[in-house]
Amino acid sequence: GFDSEAEFFRRTLRFVFSVALERLFPDRRMKGGHSIGNGYWYKFEGEEKPAAEVDCKKIAAEIKALIEKKLKLTVESLPVKDAIEYFLANGQPIAAKVLSKRVPVGGLAHLKAVKVDDKMHYRHNFYIPLYDNTSDLTREFSVVPYEKGGLMLVEDVVFHDQPAVWHGITELKTWGQRAGVNC
């Protein structure tokens, strides 16, 4: 069944992970987020090899630092034009594209937001529901290189791979490329 506590943890962890990446690697774009086993697979755009262990450790440390800051997570409403500009300027072209195709009633985009060191970080609504505060992330997690490329954000200490799921994801991407669709 649906475990709302686990869902809050997963979504909030992914939100904080994305903010950590934006802070650590502002010039590198992360792609993915596919669920495999007890983790989420990501890779830096244009990089096919496993992520460097040092990068994984930096990411995990930044997530922990954001958790320790006890940051309040909020929903902010921005004019769609401003939200699109933010997403384009911050390496989130898919969020910008979604907003440009689906202008909300009233012209306001309702976004998840967190302020870190006087800078706002916004994410599109697909990260809802979230905890109210980063300090609510009390379960263990890890960030580890994934042998098939990229890295895994794991909602535990040990990653439990599911090779059949990885195979399905790669098949989807292959067929997407053949059809001219970005999967």
PAZAPA-4460 file (N, C-alpha, C; in steps of 0.05 Angstrom, whole numbers, plus 32768, in hexadecimal, padded with zeros to 4 digits):
% residues 183
    n_x    n_y    n_z   ca_x   ca_y   ca_z    c_x    c_y    c_z   seq   type   mol
   8010   7FE8   8000   8000   8000   8000   8011   8019   8000     1      G     A
   8004   8030   8000   8011   804A   8000   801C   8050   801B     2      F     A
   8035   8055   801D   8042   805D   8037   8048   807B   8035     3      D     A
   8036   808B   8041   8039   80A8   803E   8053   80B2   804A     4      S     A
   805C   80A6   8060   8075   80AF   806D   808C   80AA   805A     5      E     A
   808D   8093   804E   80A2   808C   803A   80A1   809F   8022     6      A     A
   8089   80A5   8019   8085   80B7   8002   808F   80D3   8009     7      E     A
   8088   80DD   8020   8092   80F8   8029   80B1   80F8   8029     8      F     A
   80BC   80E3   8035   80D9   80E1   8037   80E6   80E1   801B     9      F     A
   80DC   80CF   8009   80E8   80CD   7FEF   80E7   80E8   7FDF    10      R     A
   80D0   80F4   7FDF   80CC   810D   7FD0   80DC   8124   7FDB    11      R     A
   80DD   8125   7FF6   80EC   813A   8002   810A   8136   7FFE    12      T     A
   8113   811D   8000   812F   8117   7FFB   8137   811E   7FDE    13      L     A
   8126   8118   7FCB   812C   811F   7FAF   812D   813D   7FAB    14      R     A
   811B   814B   7FB9   811B   8168   7FB7   8135   8174   7FC2    15      F     A
   813D   816B   7FDA   8156   8175   7FE6   816E   816C   7FD5    16      V     A
   816E   8154   7FCA   8183   814B   7FB8   8186   815E   7FA0    17      F     A
   816F   8166   7F94   8171   8178   7F7D   817C   8194   7F85    18      S     A
   8175   819D   7F9C   8180   81B7   7FA6   819E   81B4   7FAB    19      V     A
   81A6   819E   7FB7   81C3   8199   7FBC   81D2   8199   7FA1    20      A     A
   81C7   818C   7F8D   81D5   818B   7F73   81D7   81A7   7F67    21      L     A
   81C2   81B6   7F69   81C2   81D1   7F5E   81D7   81E2   7F6B    22      E     A
   81DB   81DE   7F85   81EF   81ED   7F94   820B   81E4   7F8E    23      R     A
   820F   81CA   7F8C   822A   81BF   7F88   8233   81C0   7F6B    24      L     A
   8221   81BB   7F59   8229   81B9   7F3C   8216   81CB   7F2B    25      F     A
   8218   81E5   7F2E   8206   81F7   7F1F   8209   81F5   7F01    26      P     A
   821F   81EB   7EF7   8223   81E9   7EDA   821F   81CD   7ECF    27      D     A
   8216   81BB   7EE0   8211   819F   7ED6   81F4   8199   7EDA    28      R     A
   81E7   818D   7EC7   81CB   8187   7EC8   81C7   816A   7ECE    29      R     A
   81B7   8164   7EE2   81B1   8148   7EEA   8197   813F   7EDC    30      M     A
   8198   8127   7ED2   8180   811B   7EC5   8179   8101   7ED3    31      K     A
   8161   80F8   7ED0   8159   80DE   7EDB   8144   80E1   7EF0    32      G     A
   8148   80D2   7F06   8135   80D1   7F1B   8124   80B8   7F1A    33      G     A
   812C   80A5   7F0A   811D   808C   7F07   8122   807B   7F20    34      H     A
   810C   806F   7F2A   810D   805E   7F41   8117   8042   7F39    35      S     A
   812D   803A   7F47   8138   801F   7F43   813D   8014   7F5E    36      I     A
   8130   7FFE   7F65   8135   7FF2   7F80   812D   8006   7F95    37      G     A
   813E   800B   7FA8   8139   801E   7FBD   8146   8039   7FB8    38      N     A
   814B   803F   7F9F   8159   8058   7F99   814E   8065   7F80    39      G     A
   815A   807C   7F7A   8153   808C   7F62   816C   8090   7F52    40      Y     A
   816B   8089   7F38   8182   808B   7F27   8183   80A6   7F19    41      W     A
   819A   80B3   7F1A   819F   80CC   7F0D   81BA   80CB   7EFF    42      Y     A
   81BD   80DD   7EEB   81D7   80E0   7EDE   81DA   80FD   7ED6    43      K     A
   81F3   8106   7ED5   81F9   8120   7ECB   81F6   811F   7EAD    44      F     A
   81E9   8133   7EA1   81E5   8134   7E84   8200   8132   7E76    45      E     A
   8201   8120   7E62   8219   811C   7E52   822D   8109   7E5E    46      G     A
   8228   80FF   7E76   823B   80ED   7E84   822E   80D1   7E86    47      E     A
   823B   80BD   7E7B   8230   80A2   7E7B   823D   8090   7E90    48      E     A
   8254   8097   7E9A   8262   8085   7EAD   8256   8089   7EC9    49      K     A
   825C   8077   7EDB   8254   807B   7EF7   825F   8095   7F02    50      P     A
   824F   80A2   7F13   8257   80BB   7F20   8270   80B5   7F31    51      A     A
   8281   80C9   7F34   8298   80C7   7F45   8290   80C4   7F62    52      A     A
   829E   80B3   7F71   8299   80AF   7F8D   829B   80CA   7F9C    53      E     A
   82AE   80DB   7F95   82B1   80F5   7FA2   8299   8106   7F9E    54      V     A
   828D   8106   7F86   8274   8116   7F81   825D   810B   7F92    55      D     A
   825B   80F1   7F94   8245   80E5   7FA4   8248   80ED   7FC1    56      C     A
   8261   80ED   7FCB   8266   80F5   7FE7   825F   8113   7FEB    57      K     A
   8266   8124   7FD8   8260   8141   7FD9   8242   8145   7FDA    58      K     A
   8233   8136   7FC9   8216   8139   7FC8   820A   8131   7FE2    59      I     A
   8212   811A   7FEC   8207   8110   8006   820D   8124   801C    60      A     A
   8225   812F   801D   822C   8142   8032   821B   815B   802F    61      A     A
   8216   8165   8017   8206   817D   8013   81E9   8178   801B    62      E     A
   81DE   8160   8015   81C3   8159   801E   81C2   815A   803C    63      I     A
   81D5   814E   8049   81D6   814D   8067   81D8   816A   8072    64      K     A
   81E8   817B   8065   81EA   8197   806E   81CF   81A5   806B    65      A     A
   81C1   81A0   8055   81A7   81AD   8052   8193   81A3   8066    66      L     A
   8194   818A   806D   8183   817E   8082   8189   818B   809D    67      I     A
   81A3   818E   80A3   81AB   819A   80BC   81A3   81B7   80BF    68      E     A
   81A0   81C5   80A8   8198   81E1   80A9   817B   81E5   80B1    69      K     A
   816C   81CF   80B1   814F   81D0   80B9   8140   81E5   80A8    70      K     A
   8142   81E1   808E   8136   81F4   807B   8118   81EF   8078    71      L     A
   8108   8204   8078   80EB   8202   8074   80E6   81FF   8056    72      K     A
   80D5   81EB   804F   80CD   81E7   8034   80B1   81F3   8031    73      L     A
   80AD   8203   801C   8094   8212   8019   8089   820E   7FFD    74      T     A
   8071   8217   7FF9   8065   8219   7FDE   8064   8237   7FD8    75      V     A
   8070   823F   7FC2   8070   825B   7FB9   8061   825D   7F9F    76      E     A
   8054   8274   7F9B   8046   8279   7F82   8055   828F   7F74    77      S     A
   805D   8289   7F5B   806B   829C   7F4A   805C   82A0   7F30    78      L     A
   805D   82B7   7F24   8053   82BA   7F09   8061   82A5   7EF7    79      P     A
   8051   8299   7EE5   805C   8283   7ED4   8075   828D   7EC5    80      V     A
   8074   82A5   7EBB   808C   82B0   7EAC   80A5   82AF   7EBE    81      K     A
   80A2   82B8   7ED7   80B9   82B8   7EE9   80C3   829C   7EEF    82      D     A
   80B0   8289   7EF3   80B7   826E   7EF9   80C5   8261   7EE1    83      A     A
   80BC   8266   7EC9   80C9   825B   7EB1   80E5   8266   7EAF    84      I     A
   80E9   8280   7EB3   8103   828D   7EB2   8116   8280   7EC7    85      E     A
   810B   827B   7EDF   811B   826F   7EF5   8124   8253   7EEC    86      Y     A
   8112   8243   7EE2   8119   8227   7EDA   812D   8227   7EC3    87      F     A
   812A   8238   7EB0   813D   8239   7E9A   8159   8242   7EA3    88      L     A
   815A   8255   7EB5   8173   825F   7EBF   8181   824B   7ED2    89      A     A
   8171   8238   7EDD   817C   8225   7EF1   817C   8208   7EE8    90      N     A
   817F   8204   7ECD   8182   81E9   7EC3   816B   81D7   7EC6    91      G     A
   8152   81E2   7EC5   813A   81D1   7EC7   8128   81D6   7EAF    92      Q     A
   8132   81D0   7E97   8122   81D6   7E7F   8108   81C6   7E7D    93      P     A
   8107   81AE   7E88   80EE   819F   7E87   80D8   81AC   7E97    94      I     A
   80DF   81B6   7EAF   80CB   81C4   7EC0   80C2   81DD   7EB1    95      A     A
   80D4   81EB   7EA4   80CD   8203   7E94   80BA   81FC   7E7E    96      A     A
   80C0   81E6   7E70   80AF   81DD   7E5A   8093   81D5   7E63    97      K     A
   8091   81C7   7E79   8077   81BF   7E84   8067   81D8   7E8B    98      V     A
   8073   81EB   7E98   8065   8203   7EA0   805C   8213   7E87    99      L     A
   806D   8214   7E72   8066   8223   7E5B   804E   8217   7E4B   100      S     A
   804A   81FD   7E4F   8034   81EF   7E41   801B   81EE   7E51   101      K     A
   801D   81F1   7E6C   8006   81EF   7E7D   8005   8208   7E90   102      R     A
   7FFD   821E   7E85   7FFC   8236   7E96   7FE5   8233   7EAA   103      V     A
   7FEB   8234   7EC4   7FD7   8230   7ED8   7FC2   8247   7ED8   104      P     A
   7FAA   8241   7EE2   7F95   8255   7EE5   7FA0   826C   7EF6   105      V     A
   7F9C   8284   7EEE   7FA6   829B   7EFD   7FC3   82A3   7EF6   106      G     A
   7FD0   8292   7EE5   7FEB   8298   7EDC   8001   8295   7EF1   107      G     A
   7FFA   8287   7F07   800E   8283   7F1C   8017   8266   7F1D   108      L     A
   8030   8261   7F20   803B   8246   7F23   803F   8242   7F41   109      A     A
   8035   822B   7F4B   8038   8224   7F67   8050   8211   7F69   110      H     A
   8065   821A   7F76   807E   820B   7F76   8087   8205   7F92   111      L     A
   8095   81EE   7F95   80A2   81E8   7FAE   80BB   81FA   7FB0   112      K     A
   80C1   8204   7FC7   80D7   8217   7FCA   80E6   8212   7FE4   113      A     A
   8100   8218   7FE3   8110   8219   7FFC   8125   822F   7FF8   114      V     A
   8129   823E   800E   813D   8253   800E   8156   8249   801C   115      K     A
   816D   824A   800E   8186   8241   8019   819A   8258   8015   116      V     A
   81A5   8261   802B   81B9   8277   802A   81B0   828E   8018   117      D     A
   8198   8298   801D   818C   82AE   800F   8186   82AA   7FF1   118      D     A
   8186   8291   7FE8   817F   828B   7FCC   8167   8278   7FCC   119      K     A
   8153   827F   7FBD   813B   826E   7FBA   8141   8258   7FA6   120      M     A
   8137   8240   7FAB   8139   8229   7F99   811C   821F   7F95   121      H     A
   8113   821E   7F7C   80F8   8216   7F76   80F8   81FB   7F66   122      Y     A
   80E3   81EC   7F6A   80DE   81D4   7F5B   80C1   81D3   7F54   123      R     A
   80BB   81C7   7F3D   80A0   81C4   7F33   8091   81B1   7F45   124      H     A
   8076   81B1   7F44   8065   81A2   7F56   8069   8184   7F57   125      N     A
   8078   8178   7F44   807A   815B   7F45   8088   8150   7F5D   126      F     A
   8093   8161   7F6E   80A0   8158   7F87   808D   8159   7F9F   127      Y     A
   8074   815D   7F9B   8061   815E   7FB2   8057   8142   7FB7   128      I     A
   8053   8138   7FCF   8054   8147   7FE9   8071   8146   7FF4   129      P     A
   8077   815A   8004   8091   815C   8011   808D   8161   802F   130      L     A
   80A1   815A   803F   80A1   8163   805A   80A2   8181   805B   131      Y     A
   809C   818D   8072   809D   81AA   8075   80B9   81B5   807A   132      D     A
   80CB   81A3   8082   80E6   81AC   808A   80FA   8197   8083   133      N     A
   8112   81A0   807B   8127   818C   8074   812F   817B   808C   134      T     A
   812B   8185   80A4   8133   8176   80BC   8121   815D   80C0   135      S     A
   810B   815B   80B2   80F9   8144   80B4   8105   812C   80A5   136      D     A
   811A   8130   8096   8127   811A   8088   8139   810B   809C   137      L     A
   812D   80F8   80AB   813B   80EA   80C0   8144   80CE   80B9   138      T     A
   813A   80C3   80A3   8143   80A9   809A   815E   80AA   808D   139      R     A
   816B   8093   808C   8185   8092   807F   8182   8092   8061   140      E     A
   8197   809C   8054   8198   809D   8037   81B6   809C   802F   141      F     A
   81BB   8097   8016   81D6   8098   800B   81D6   80A0   7FEE   142      S     A
   81ED   80A9   7FE5   81F0   80B0   7FC9   8208   80A0   7FBF   143      V     A
   8204   808E   7FAC   8219   807C   7FA3   821B   807B   7F85   144      V     A
   8234   8076   7F7B   8237   8073   7F5E   8226   805B   7F55   145      P     A
   821B   805C   7F3D   820C   8045   7F32   821D   803A   7F1C   146      Y     A
   8223   8020   7F1E   8236   8013   7F0B   822D   8015   7EEE   147      E     A
   8214   8019   7EE9   820A   801B   7ECD   820B   8038   7EC3   148      K     A
   8214   804A   7ED4   8216   8066   7ECC   8207   8078   7EE0   149      G     A
   8212   808F   7EE6   8205   80A2   7EF7   8207   809B   7F14   150      G     A
   81F2   80A1   7F23   81F3   809C   7F40   81D7   8094   7F4A   151      L     A
   81D6   808A   7F62   81BD   8083   7F6F   81B9   8093   7F88   152      M     A
   81A2   809F   7F8B   819A   80AB   7FA4   8189   8096   7FB2   153      L     A
   8194   808B   7FC8   8189   8073   7FD4   817C   807A   7FEE   154      V     A
   8163   8070   7FF2   8155   8076   800B   815C   8061   8020   155      E     A
   8175   805C   8023   8180   804A   8038   819E   804C   8035   156      D     A
   81AD   803B   8043   81CA   803B   8041   81D3   802A   802A   157      V     A
   81C5   8013   8025   81CD   8000   8011   81B9   8000   7FFA   158      V     A
   81C3   8002   7FE1   81B2   8002   7FCA   81AC   7FE5   7FC2   159      F     A
   8192   7FE0   7FBC   8189   7FC6   7FB2   8181   7FC9   7F95   160      H     A
   8192   7FC1   7F83   818E   7FC4   7F66   8177   7FB2   7F5C   161      D     A
   816B   7FBA   7F47   8157   7FAA   7F38   815E   7FAC   7F1B   162      Q     A
   8170   7F9B   7F11   817A   7F9C   7EF5   8164   7F9D   7EE0   163      P     A
   814E   7F8F   7EE5   8138   7F8F   7ED1   812C   7FAB   7ECE   164      A     A
   812B   7FBA   7EE3   8120   7FD6   7EE1   8134   7FE7   7ED1   165      V     A
   814E   7FE4   7ED7   8162   7FF3   7EC8   815F   7FEC   7EAA   166      W     A
   815C   7FD3   7EA3   8159   7FCB   7E88   8140   7FD9   7E7B   167      H     A
   812A   7FDA   7E8A   8112   7FE7   7E80   8116   8004   7E7A   168      G     A
   8125   8012   7E8C   812B   802E   7E89   813C   8033   7E70   169      I     A
   8150   8022   7E6C   8162   8026   7E55   8153   8020   7E3B   170      T     A
   8141   800C   7E3C   8130   8006   7E24   811E   801E   7E1D   171      E     A
   8112   8029   7E32   8101   8041   7E2E   8111   8058   7E21   172      L     A
   8129   805C   7E2B   8139   8072   7E20   8141   806C   7E03   173      K     A
   8148   8053   7DFD   814F   804C   7DE2   8138   8051   7DCF   174      T     A
   8120   8047   7DD6   8109   804B   7DC5   8101   8068   7DC4   175      W     A
   8104   8077   7DD9   80FF   8094   7DD9   8111   80A2   7DC6   176      G     A
   812A   809B   7DC5   813D   80A8   7DB3   8135   80A2   7D96   177      Q     A
   812D   8089   7D91   8126   8081   7D76   810D   8091   7D6D   178      R     A
   80FB   8096   7D80   80E2   80A4   7D7A   80E5   80C3   7D7B   179      A     A
   80FD   80CC   7D84   8101   80E8   7D86   80F4   80F5   7D9F   180      G     A
   80F0   80E4   7DB3   80E4   80ED   7DCC   80F8   80EC   7DE3   181      V     A
   80F9   8101   7DF3   810C   8102   7E0A   80FF   80F4   7E22   182      N     A
   8108   80DC   7E28   80FD   80CD   7E3F   810E   80D0   7E57   183      C     A
***
